[in-house]
Amino acid sequence: MNPTTEIPKIKVISTAKACEILAEHGMKTTQNKLGLGLQQRVYPFGVAIKMTEWVYEIYENLLLDWIRERSTTESEVTT
C-alpha cells in the first residue's frame, strides 16, 4: 500500500470562495483586501505568489480553522 494514499487531498479555494465563506461567518471582505492580506502575510491560511500577476492559494481547512479560532457564540456577542 502506498502511504500517500492515506493522506487526504488538499483543497485550495479561490479568493471569491474564501470571501463567501468569511461572509457566511460574519466577516465581510473583498477579494482585493484578502489578496493584499495574503501578500503581506497577515492571513495564515494561504499564500500569495508573485508571477506575472499575483496568484493565491487559500487552503480551505486552514481558513476554517482560522474562523473557528476567532468565532464567538451568540451569548458572547455584545451590542
Order of alpha helices (4+ residues) and beta strands (2+ residues): beta-alpha-alpha-beta-beta-alpha
